[in-house]
């Protein structure tokens, strides 16, 4: 038996059960997977074929002997599928349970109290480690989402700003609004605007101010200029 696995025997594990499990585990463990703890049932009466629970750094494996111990059923649950773990101490042993993110609850009873506590502690350590590994990823995703939102917001404001009429002073962006001859427009292009046009321009400047596209001082100057033409 592996010397590392022999260390589990100091928590009242059945040596024969441990030996059978470890013999099977060699074919079950994945690359980089290590056994952290093994718990074995100990019922009040003689337990010929006890169920066992194996905790590794990657998953929880439930081991149930069948066919008089000649074969064994294995059911595993990855740590990232597990939502929570529980221990209930009874007079005769303890019950270790865990719930999955698909709302399943799995339990194994008659685990000696010392083993149940070790199982619970190891499970908590694995779940905490998983949370620490996931947190930077969540932060990265959140940052990326925030950047996307900012980009979308900027695009919306840019598109909106392009719809704002040109200033009453006759100023226009020479690159975006050349006249038909390709020359910069003159100040006569917007000569004698009506009161309705002036009022509409004032409203548009107020929207620019509210969206942070112009400063208060710029708005005040434009407002003064419009009021002077009314």
Number of C-alpha atoms within 10 A of each C-alpha: 11 9 7 10 15 13 10 18 14 10 16 16 20 19 14 11 20 20 15 16 19 18 13 14 15 9 8 12 14 10 6 7 12 13 17 18 20 25 28 27 25 23 15 9 6 8 11 14 17 18 22 24 24 22 23 20 19 20 21 21 20 21 19 17 19 12 8 9 13 8 12 16 11 16 10 14 15 13 19 15 12 20 15 15 19 17 20 13 17 13 7 14 20 22 19 24 17 20 16 17 11 9 10 10 14 12 14 19 22 21 29 22 21 14 23 28 18 16 24 17 13 17 25 15 13 19 18 12 12 14 12 11 11 12 11 11 11 11 11 11 12 12 12 12 12 12 12 12 12 12 12 12 12 12 12 11 15 12 11 13 15 10 9 15 13 16 16 21 15 13 15 19 10 12 9 8 14 13 13 8 7 10 11 15 18 13 12 9 14 14 11 11 14 11 13 10 14 20 16 14 20 21 14 17 23 19 17 19 17 12 13 11 14 14 12 14 10 12 17 14 11 19 18 12 16 20 13 8 12 11
